[in-house]
Amino acid sequence: MTEFFYQLDEKNNEVLNYVCIEMFDTLIFVFSDKKKQKLKDVIQLSTCFIKDNGNKIISKKKFYSFSIMFQSQIFTYYNQEKSIIKLWVECLRTVIGYRNIFDYYELTNELYSANNYTVKIGVNKSTKEYVSIKIYSKTKMTQNDIEAIKSEIDLLRMIKHPNFAQFIDFFENSEFLFLVDEYYKEPTILDFFRVNKVSKNSDVVCQLIDIVRYLKSFGIVHTDFRADNIKILRLASKDDDDDDIRYMIKTGLFGIYKLLDLSENPIIKFGNIHYLPPEIINYSKDKYIGLEINVWNLGIILYQIIFLTFPFGDLPIDKYTPINYNLIKNEILEKELVFINEKDIELKPIVELTKNCLIKNPRSRITIGKIVNLKWVYFQQN
């Protein structure tokens, strides 16, 4: 496949020279003469992106262009024929195995935003199924950040547990990273416990515990393990018998890291300040940080489903008021919690567990090993 293109002096917006490009397999040969005797560049089509730049007026003439984009270098070529540019973009993208997420999914409502990403609802164009799509902007990331996200994808593919949404796919272009997983429209665990007693649904609490147990078995920390990220599904019961109803919780996958990957500025990896454990707020490289992080998160969630509010920050869950970040951090570090339901016999074991999960010193905090051995904790066979 051979074609003639122009290269542009971007600074002065004028045509610089005329080149002949020949594509062979995954190699691009760029010649500075029509006879292909003067080789100018050889471009290996790996770890690059192909961008259709649309049109541009140069010396009162309309030109179309595409770019071959690498991390540290960009090659851009112009032609006055739109069809030629379109053909080359399609061929180059086929060669590099590029897939456009917008060919597969329609992006709709935004669910939430965090420090360096946005999560939106997507709809599969073929199946019409809803998915959750986490979108990272590369302009806000270093190359190390990008590589860390790609490492996270390997972890997401590994997770196989009934209480986790399943990872579906990954897309990338020159500007964004897209991570796709299952999305559930069911109510959150907080919505459920606004109308149901915690003490009557210990199986749901045990599923929360099983999530933390599973994470620890892989040496994984979930930085987005929070109540509004956990949906609750009603499973079919035999003969519609209310006494036989079972529920299953589903938590999202986004925010999963190997413990070692938290070593660089871990506080920015957490999606919600109310779930920050003290050891993350006070983090420094000479201080201890371990898998007790998710035990703390478990404690926050348990406190929420019991009292329907955050333990630190005193912010009701269902009101959108300005967040005082310094106040919340100070309360996490200093505030001693008071449990007003301690006399409730049915709730007492779960309240006691919540207390032990929210011990500020991670070395003194209850371990997941001790939690799973509590007499009232059990796991359903799935």
C-alpha positions as CSV (number, residue, x, y, z in Angstrom):
1,M,0.0,0.0,0.0
2,T,1.6,3.2,-1.2
3,E,0.5,6.9,-1.3
4,F,1.9,10.4,-1.5
5,F,1.4,12.8,1.3
6,Y,2.5,16.3,2.4
7,Q,4.2,17.2,5.7
8,L,3.5,20.5,7.3
9,D,5.4,23.2,9.0
10,E,3.1,23.5,11.9
11,K,4.6,26.7,13.2
12,N,4.1,28.6,10.0
13,N,1.1,26.6,8.8
14,E,2.5,25.9,5.3
15,V,3.4,22.8,3.4
16,L,7.0,21.8,4.1
17,N,7.7,18.8,1.8
18,Y,6.3,16.0,-0.2
19,V,6.7,12.4,0.9
20,C,5.9,8.9,-0.3
21,I,4.6,6.4,2.3
22,E,4.6,2.7,1.8
23,M,3.1,0.3,4.4
24,F,4.4,-3.3,4.6
25,D,2.9,-5.4,7.4
26,T,3.5,-3.4,10.6
27,L,6.2,-1.2,9.1
28,I,5.8,2.3,7.5
29,F,8.5,3.4,5.1
30,V,8.7,7.1,4.5
31,F,10.6,8.3,1.4
32,S,11.4,11.9,0.5
33,D,11.2,11.2,-3.2
34,K,8.7,9.7,-5.6
35,K,11.0,7.0,-6.8
36,K,11.4,5.7,-3.3
37,Q,15.2,6.0,-3.3
38,K,15.7,8.3,-0.4
39,L,14.5,6.7,2.8
40,K,13.5,9.3,5.4
41,D,11.9,7.3,8.2
42,V,10.9,3.8,9.2
43,I,8.0,3.6,11.6
44,Q,7.2,0.5,13.6
45,L,3.4,0.3,14.2
46,S,3.4,-0.9,17.8
47,T,2.3,0.9,21.0
48,C,0.9,3.8,18.9
49,F,-2.5,5.3,18.1
50,I,-3.9,6.5,14.8
51,K,-5.8,9.8,15.0
52,D,-8.0,11.3,12.2
53,N,-7.4,15.0,12.5
54,G,-10.2,16.1,10.2
55,N,-9.5,19.1,7.9
56,K,-7.4,22.2,8.0
57,I,-7.0,25.2,5.7
58,I,-3.4,25.7,4.5
59,S,-2.6,28.5,2.0
60,K,-6.3,28.8,1.2
61,K,-6.6,25.1,0.4
62,K,-8.4,22.4,2.4
63,F,-6.2,19.5,3.6
64,Y,-7.1,16.4,5.6
65,S,-4.6,14.6,7.8
66,F,-3.9,11.7,10.1
67,S,-1.3,11.3,12.9
68,I,0.7,8.2,14.1
69,M,1.0,9.0,17.8
70,F,3.6,7.6,20.1
71,Q,4.3,8.5,23.7
72,S,7.2,10.8,22.7
73,Q,6.8,11.5,19.0
74,I,4.0,12.2,16.5
75,F,4.1,11.8,12.7
76,T,1.4,13.7,10.8
77,Y,0.6,13.4,7.1
78,Y,-1.7,15.5,4.9
79,N,-3.6,15.0,1.7
80,Q,-6.3,17.0,-0.1
81,E,-8.4,13.8,-0.7
82,K,-10.6,13.0,2.3
83,S,-11.1,9.4,1.0
84,I,-7.4,8.7,1.0
85,I,-7.0,9.8,4.6
86,K,-10.0,7.7,5.6
87,L,-8.6,4.6,3.9
88,W,-5.2,5.0,5.5
89,V,-6.7,5.6,9.0
90,E,-8.9,2.4,8.6
91,C,-6.0,0.3,7.4
92,L,-3.5,1.5,10.0
93,R,-6.1,1.0,12.8
94,T,-6.7,-2.6,11.5
95,V,-3.0,-3.3,11.5
96,I,-2.5,-2.2,15.2
97,G,-5.7,-4.0,16.3
98,Y,-7.4,-0.7,17.3
99,R,-11.0,-0.9,18.5
100,N,-13.2,2.2,19.0
101,I,-15.3,2.0,22.2
102,F,-18.0,4.1,20.5
103,D,-18.5,1.3,17.9
104,Y,-19.5,-1.0,20.8
105,Y,-21.0,1.2,23.5
106,E,-23.2,4.3,23.8
107,L,-22.1,6.4,26.8
108,T,-24.9,8.0,28.8
109,N,-25.3,9.3,32.3
110,E,-22.3,10.1,34.6
111,L,-22.4,8.1,37.8
112,Y,-19.6,9.9,39.7
113,S,-16.2,11.5,39.4
114,A,-13.1,11.1,41.5
115,N,-9.6,12.5,41.5
116,N,-8.5,11.3,38.1
117,Y,-11.4,9.5,36.5
118,T,-15.1,9.6,35.6
119,V,-17.5,6.7,35.7
120,K,-20.4,6.6,33.2
121,I,-23.2,4.3,32.4
122,G,-22.8,2.7,29.0
123,V,-25.2,0.7,26.8
124,N,-24.0,-2.2,24.6
125,K,-25.2,-1.4,21.1
126,S,-25.7,-5.1,20.2
127,T,-27.2,-6.5,23.4
128,K,-28.7,-3.3,24.9
129,E,-27.2,-4.3,28.3
130,Y,-26.1,-1.7,30.7
131,V,-22.4,-1.5,31.7
132,S,-20.2,0.7,33.9
133,I,-17.4,2.5,32.1
134,K,-14.5,4.1,34.0
135,I,-12.8,6.8,31.9
136,Y,-9.3,8.1,32.6
137,S,-8.0,11.2,30.8
138,K,-4.4,10.7,29.7
139,T,-3.7,14.4,29.9
140,K,-4.0,14.2,33.7
141,M,-1.7,11.2,33.9
142,T,2.0,10.3,33.8
143,Q,3.2,7.4,31.8
144,N,3.7,5.5,35.1
145,D,0.1,6.2,35.9
146,I,-1.0,4.7,32.6
147,E,1.1,1.6,33.1
148,A,-0.4,1.2,36.6
149,I,-3.9,1.3,35.2
150,K,-2.9,-1.4,32.7
151,S,-1.6,-3.5,35.5
152,E,-4.9,-3.0,37.3
153,I,-6.6,-4.6,34.3
154,D,-4.7,-7.8,34.8
155,L,-6.1,-7.9,38.4
156,L,-9.6,-7.2,37.2
157,R,-9.5,-10.1,34.8
158,M,-8.3,-12.4,37.6
159,I,-11.3,-11.6,40.0
160,K,-13.8,-14.4,40.0
161,H,-16.2,-14.1,42.9
162,P,-20.0,-14.0,43.0
163,N,-20.0,-10.7,45.0
164,F,-17.9,-8.8,42.4
165,A,-19.2,-7.3,39.1
166,Q,-17.3,-9.0,36.3
167,F,-14.7,-7.2,34.2
168,I,-15.8,-7.0,30.5
169,D,-13.4,-5.1,28.3
170,F,-10.7,-2.5,27.9
171,F,-10.4,0.2,25.3
172,E,-7.7,2.8,24.7
173,N,-7.2,5.7,22.3
174,S,-4.8,8.7,22.1
175,E,-6.7,10.6,24.8
176,F,-8.4,8.2,27.1
177,L,-8.4,4.8,28.8
178,F,-11.8,3.0,29.1
179,L,-12.5,0.1,31.6
180,V,-15.8,-1.7,31.2
181,D,-17.5,-3.9,33.8
182,E,-21.0,-5.1,34.7
183,Y,-23.5,-2.5,35.9
184,Y,-26.5,-3.2,38.2
185,K,-29.5,-0.9,38.4
186,E,-30.7,-2.5,41.6
187,P,-30.7,-0.4,44.9
188,T,-27.6,0.2,46.9
189,I,-27.0,-1.6,50.2
190,L,-27.9,1.6,52.0
191,D,-31.3,1.8,50.3
192,F,-31.9,-1.8,51.4
193,F,-31.1,-1.2,55.0
194,R,-33.2,2.0,55.2
195,V,-36.2,-0.4,55.2
196,N,-34.7,-3.7,56.5
197,K,-33.1,-4.5,59.8
198,V,-29.4,-5.3,59.8
199,S,-29.9,-8.0,62.5
200,K,-32.4,-9.9,60.3
201,N,-30.0,-9.9,57.3
202,S,-26.7,-11.2,58.7
203,D,-26.2,-13.1,55.5
204,V,-25.7,-9.8,53.7
205,V,-23.2,-8.7,56.3
206,C,-21.4,-12.0,55.9
207,Q,-21.1,-11.4,52.1
208,L,-19.4,-8.1,52.9
209,I,-16.9,-10.0,55.1
210,D,-16.4,-12.5,52.4
211,I,-15.4,-9.8,49.9
212,V,-12.7,-8.6,52.3
213,R,-11.6,-12.2,52.9
214,Y,-11.3,-12.8,49.1
215,L,-9.3,-9.5,48.6
216,K,-6.8,-10.5,51.3
217,S,-6.3,-13.9,49.8
218,F,-4.8,-12.2,46.7
219,G,-3.0,-9.4,48.5
220,I,-5.4,-6.9,47.0
221,V,-6.6,-3.5,48.3
222,H,-10.0,-2.2,47.0
223,T,-9.8,1.6,47.3
224,D,-13.4,2.1,46.2
225,F,-15.0,-0.4,48.6
226,R,-17.9,1.7,49.8
227,A,-21.6,1.5,50.5
228,D,-22.9,3.5,47.5
229,N,-20.7,1.2,45.2
230,I,-22.5,-1.9,46.5
231,K,-25.8,-3.0,44.9
232,I,-28.1,-5.6,46.4
233,L,-30.0,-8.2,44.2
234,R,-33.0,-10.1,45.3
235,L,-32.6,-13.8,44.3
236,A,-35.5,-15.9,43.2
237,S,-37.1,-17.8,46.1
238,K,-39.1,-21.1,45.9
239,D,-42.8,-20.5,45.6
240,D,-42.4,-16.8,46.4
241,D,-42.0,-17.7,50.0
242,D,-40.9,-14.5,51.8
243,D,-39.1,-16.6,54.4
244,D,-37.0,-18.1,51.7
245,I,-35.8,-14.8,50.1
246,R,-32.1,-14.5,49.5
247,Y,-30.1,-11.5,48.6
248,M,-26.7,-11.1,46.9
249,I,-24.5,-8.0,46.9
250,K,-22.4,-6.9,44.0
251,T,-19.5,-4.5,44.4
252,G,-17.7,-2.8,41.5
253,L,-14.2,-3.8,40.4
254,F,-12.8,-0.3,39.9
255,G,-10.2,0.7,42.4
256,I,-8.5,-2.6,42.9
257,Y,-4.7,-2.6,43.5
258,K,-2.0,-4.9,44.6
259,L,-0.8,-3.6,48.0
260,L,2.6,-2.6,46.6
261,D,1.0,-0.4,44.0
262,L,-0.3,1.9,46.8
263,S,3.2,3.0,47.7
264,E,3.2,6.2,45.6
265,N,0.8,8.8,47.0
266,P,-1.9,6.3,48.0
267,I,-4.4,9.0,49.2
268,I,-5.3,10.0,45.6
269,K,-6.4,6.4,44.8
270,F,-9.3,6.5,47.2
271,G,-12.6,7.5,45.7
272,N,-14.3,8.9,48.8
273,I,-12.6,10.8,51.7
274,H,-15.1,9.3,54.3
275,Y,-13.5,5.8,53.8
276,L,-9.9,6.9,54.3
277,P,-8.2,4.9,57.0
278,P,-5.9,6.8,59.4
279,E,-2.8,5.0,58.1
280,I,-3.5,6.5,54.6
281,I,-4.1,10.0,55.9
282,N,-0.9,9.9,57.9
283,Y,1.0,7.9,55.2
284,S,4.7,8.2,54.8
285,K,7.1,5.7,53.3
286,D,8.5,4.8,56.7
287,K,5.1,4.0,58.2
288,Y,3.2,0.7,58.1
289,I,0.5,0.2,55.5
290,G,-1.2,-3.2,55.1
291,L,-4.3,-5.1,54.0
292,E,-6.1,-3.8,57.2
293,I,-7.2,-0.9,54.9
294,N,-10.3,-2.9,53.7
295,V,-11.1,-4.0,57.2
296,W,-11.4,-0.3,58.1
297,N,-13.6,0.2,55.0
298,L,-15.8,-2.8,56.2
299,G,-16.2,-1.0,59.5
300,I,-17.3,2.2,57.8
301,I,-19.9,0.3,55.7
302,L,-21.2,-1.6,58.8
303,Y,-21.5,1.7,60.7
304,Q,-23.5,3.2,57.7
305,I,-26.0,0.3,57.4
306,I,-26.6,0.4,61.2
307,F,-26.9,4.2,61.7
308,L,-27.5,5.4,58.1
309,T,-24.8,8.0,58.4
310,F,-21.0,8.3,58.1
311,P,-19.1,7.7,61.4
312,F,-16.7,10.6,60.6
313,G,-17.6,14.0,59.2
314,D,-21.2,13.8,60.5
315,L,-22.6,14.2,57.0
316,P,-25.9,12.4,56.3
317,I,-25.6,10.1,53.4
318,D,-28.6,11.4,51.4
319,K,-27.7,15.2,51.5
320,Y,-25.4,17.0,49.1
321,T,-23.7,19.6,51.2
322,P,-20.2,21.1,50.9
323,I,-17.6,18.7,52.3
324,N,-15.2,19.9,55.0
325,Y,-12.2,17.7,54.1
326,N,-10.0,18.8,56.9
327,L,-12.8,18.2,59.5
328,I,-13.3,14.7,58.2
329,K,-9.6,13.9,58.3
330,N,-9.3,15.2,61.8
331,E,-12.3,13.2,63.0
332,I,-10.9,10.0,61.4
333,L,-7.7,10.6,63.3
334,E,-9.0,11.9,66.6
335,K,-12.8,11.2,67.1
336,E,-13.8,8.4,69.5
337,L,-17.0,6.8,68.2
338,V,-20.1,6.4,70.4
339,F,-22.5,3.5,69.6
340,I,-26.0,4.3,70.8
341,N,-27.4,0.9,69.9
342,E,-25.2,-1.2,72.1
343,K,-28.1,-2.4,74.2
344,D,-29.8,-3.9,71.1
345,I,-29.1,-7.6,71.8
346,E,-29.7,-8.7,68.1
347,L,-27.3,-6.0,66.8
348,K,-24.6,-6.4,69.5
349,P,-22.3,-8.8,67.5
350,I,-22.3,-6.6,64.4
351,V,-21.8,-3.4,66.5
352,E,-18.9,-5.1,68.3
353,L,-17.4,-6.1,65.0
354,T,-17.8,-2.5,63.7
355,K,-15.9,-1.2,66.7
356,N,-13.1,-3.6,66.2
357,C,-12.9,-2.7,62.5
358,L,-12.6,1.0,63.2
359,I,-9.6,0.8,65.6
360,K,-7.3,3.6,64.4
361,N,-4.1,1.7,64.8
362,P,-3.9,-0.8,61.9
363,R,-1.7,-3.2,63.9
364,S,-4.4,-3.4,66.7
365,R,-7.4,-3.6,64.3
366,I,-9.1,-6.9,64.1
367,T,-7.8,-9.1,61.2
368,I,-10.0,-10.7,58.6
369,G,-8.7,-14.0,59.8
370,K,-10.3,-13.4,63.2
371,I,-13.5,-12.0,61.7
372,V,-14.2,-15.1,59.6
373,N,-13.9,-17.2,62.7
374,L,-16.5,-15.3,64.7
375,K,-19.3,-17.7,65.7
376,W,-22.1,-15.9,63.8
377,V,-20.2,-15.5,60.5
378,Y,-21.0,-18.0,57.8
379,F,-20.6,-18.1,54.0
380,Q,-23.2,-19.3,51.5
381,Q,-22.2,-22.0,49.0
382,N,-22.5,-20.5,45.5
